[in-house]
Amino acid sequence: MNKDHDQKLKDLTPREIEIVDLIKGGANNQEIADQLYISVRTVKNHITNILSKLDLRNRTEVAILANGHRSQL
């Protein structure tokens, strides 16, 4: 994407990075919750925070960004 996204990726928490990685792999909210032993509601909250921090609109954009920045995640 752009340099602005590079900086924003550094603002993600370790848990948010885990979730981004799972989104990149195609996991849905229930699968993410099961793998991380958290509730679906918590997953949704994390995704909302990720979208806000990265100034993105949806999980597809998150996956595209993550695939373009593999070395940073």
Contacts in CASP RR format, 6 or more apart in sequence:
PFRMAT RR
TARGET T0000
AUTHOR 0000-0000-0000
METHOD contacts of the structure
MODEL  1
MNKDHDQKLKDLTPREIEIVDLIKGGANNQEIADQLYISVRTVKNHITNI
LSKLDLRNRTEVAILANGHRSQL
1 64 0 8 1.000
1 65 0 8 1.000
1 68 0 8 1.000
1 69 0 8 1.000
4 55 0 8 1.000
5 54 0 8 1.000
5 65 0 8 1.000
5 69 0 8 1.000
6 69 0 8 1.000
6 72 0 8 1.000
8 53 0 8 1.000
8 54 0 8 1.000
8 55 0 8 1.000
9 54 0 8 1.000
9 65 0 8 1.000
9 69 0 8 1.000
9 72 0 8 1.000
9 73 0 8 1.000
10 72 0 8 1.000
11 53 0 8 1.000
12 20 0 8 1.000
12 50 0 8 1.000
12 53 0 8 1.000
12 54 0 8 1.000
15 36 0 8 1.000
15 46 0 8 1.000
16 46 0 8 1.000
16 49 0 8 1.000
16 50 0 8 1.000
16 53 0 8 1.000
17 73 0 8 1.000
18 36 0 8 1.000
19 32 0 8 1.000
19 36 0 8 1.000
19 43 0 8 1.000
19 46 0 8 1.000
19 47 0 8 1.000
19 50 0 8 1.000
20 50 0 8 1.000
20 62 0 8 1.000
20 66 0 8 1.000
20 73 0 8 1.000
21 66 0 8 1.000
21 73 0 8 1.000
22 31 0 8 1.000
22 32 0 8 1.000
22 35 0 8 1.000
22 36 0 8 1.000
23 32 0 8 1.000
23 47 0 8 1.000
23 59 0 8 1.000
23 62 0 8 1.000
23 63 0 8 1.000
23 66 0 8 1.000
24 62 0 8 1.000
24 63 0 8 1.000
24 66 0 8 1.000
24 67 0 8 1.000
24 73 0 8 1.000
25 63 0 8 1.000
26 63 0 8 1.000
27 35 0 8 1.000
29 40 0 8 1.000
29 43 0 8 1.000
29 44 0 8 1.000
29 47 0 8 1.000
30 40 0 8 1.000
32 38 0 8 1.000
32 43 0 8 1.000
33 39 0 8 1.000
33 40 0 8 1.000
33 42 0 8 1.000
33 43 0 8 1.000
36 43 0 8 1.000
47 59 0 8 1.000
47 62 0 8 1.000
50 56 0 8 1.000
50 62 0 8 1.000
51 57 0 8 1.000
51 58 0 8 1.000
51 59 0 8 1.000
51 62 0 8 1.000
54 61 0 8 1.000
54 62 0 8 1.000
54 65 0 8 1.000
56 62 0 8 1.000
56 65 0 8 1.000
66 73 0 8 1.000
END
